[in-house]
Amino acid sequence: MPSGLIYTNGTLTKITATGTSADFDVPAAAGADRWTGSLGITVRERHVEQIAGGNLDQIDQTHVILPYTQGLLVQRGDTLAFTYEGNPEVRKAGTIVRSQLAGRVRVDLEDA
């Protein structure tokens, strides 16, 4: 399915809502699928170095660019399943930046 993005290097296959955790008398439950399919996305990785307190921290950051329509479905904590460089990935949505004017949404990813 064409995504409308200028450059794609990955394929989104599923967006899943955050499930619930077990409570005293309620078992844990998986989240519902918000979206499933096959959609071209842009995956960007970068290596950041930060110096704080005399220490050098090296951080790998990953974010995905989604078309606006699918990006509106994503909420912080949701799980995104996608393929990138031929490998299946499952990551959790962190910070979300929506731009209706640009027609896309950037989702910073965290480990699932």
C-alpha positions as CSV (number, residue, x, y, z in Angstrom):
1,M,0.0,0.0,0.0
2,P,1.5,3.4,-1.0
3,S,2.1,5.6,2.0
4,G,2.4,9.0,0.5
5,L,5.8,9.5,2.1
6,I,8.7,10.6,-0.2
7,Y,11.1,8.0,1.2
8,T,10.4,4.7,2.8
9,N,12.8,2.1,4.1
10,G,10.5,0.0,6.3
11,T,7.1,-1.5,6.5
12,L,4.6,-1.0,9.3
13,T,2.4,-4.1,9.9
14,K,0.6,-3.4,13.2
15,I,-0.2,-0.8,15.8
16,T,-1.4,-2.3,19.1
17,A,-2.9,-0.4,22.1
18,T,-1.3,-0.8,25.5
19,G,-2.7,-3.7,27.4
20,T,-3.7,-3.7,31.1
21,S,-1.5,-5.1,33.9
22,A,-2.6,-7.7,36.4
23,D,-4.3,-6.3,39.5
24,F,-5.4,-8.0,42.7
25,D,-8.6,-9.6,41.2
26,V,-8.2,-8.8,37.5
27,P,-5.9,-10.7,35.2
28,A,-3.6,-8.9,32.7
29,A,-5.1,-8.3,29.3
30,A,-3.5,-7.7,25.9
31,G,-4.2,-4.5,24.1
32,A,-6.4,-4.4,21.0
33,D,-5.0,-3.9,17.5
34,R,-5.6,-0.2,16.4
35,W,-4.4,-0.9,12.9
36,T,-3.0,-3.8,10.8
37,G,-1.8,-4.0,7.3
38,S,1.3,-3.2,5.2
39,L,2.4,0.4,4.9
40,G,5.7,2.0,3.8
41,I,7.3,4.0,6.6
42,T,10.6,5.9,7.1
43,V,12.8,4.5,9.9
44,R,15.7,6.7,11.2
45,E,18.4,5.7,13.6
46,R,21.0,8.0,15.1
47,H,23.8,7.7,17.5
48,V,24.0,10.5,20.1
49,E,26.8,11.2,22.5
50,Q,26.2,13.3,25.7
51,I,28.7,14.4,28.2
52,A,27.4,14.9,31.8
53,G,29.2,14.9,35.0
54,G,32.5,13.9,33.3
55,N,30.9,10.8,31.8
56,L,30.3,10.1,28.1
57,D,26.9,8.5,27.4
58,Q,26.3,6.9,24.0
59,I,22.6,6.6,23.1
60,D,21.1,5.0,20.1
61,Q,17.8,6.8,19.1
62,T,15.2,5.4,16.6
63,H,12.1,7.1,15.3
64,V,9.6,6.3,12.6
65,I,7.8,8.6,10.2
66,L,4.2,7.6,9.5
67,P,1.6,9.1,7.2
68,Y,-0.7,11.4,9.1
69,T,-3.8,9.2,8.9
70,Q,-2.1,6.2,10.5
71,G,0.0,8.4,12.8
72,L,-3.1,9.8,14.4
73,L,-3.9,6.3,15.7
74,V,-0.7,6.0,17.7
75,Q,-0.7,6.8,21.4
76,R,2.2,6.9,23.8
77,G,2.9,3.3,25.1
78,D,1.4,1.6,22.0
79,T,3.4,-1.2,20.4
80,L,4.4,-0.8,16.7
81,A,5.4,-3.9,14.7
82,F,7.4,-3.2,11.5
83,T,10.2,-4.5,9.4
84,Y,13.5,-2.6,8.9
85,E,16.5,-3.8,6.9
86,G,14.8,-7.2,6.5
87,N,14.4,-7.7,10.3
88,P,11.1,-7.7,12.2
89,E,11.0,-5.2,15.0
90,V,8.5,-4.6,17.8
91,R,9.0,-1.3,19.7
92,K,7.0,0.9,22.0
93,A,5.8,4.4,21.1
94,G,7.4,7.2,23.1
95,T,7.2,10.9,22.2
96,I,4.8,11.6,19.3
97,V,5.0,14.7,17.1
98,R,2.1,15.3,14.7
99,S,2.3,17.7,11.8
100,Q,-0.9,17.9,9.8
101,L,0.7,20.5,7.5
102,A,3.5,18.1,6.5
103,G,1.0,15.2,6.4
104,R,3.1,13.0,8.7
105,V,3.7,11.9,12.3
106,R,7.1,11.2,14.0
107,V,7.1,8.6,16.7
108,D,10.2,8.2,18.9
109,L,10.6,4.6,19.8
110,E,11.5,2.9,23.1
111,D,12.3,-0.8,23.7
112,A,9.2,-2.9,24.0
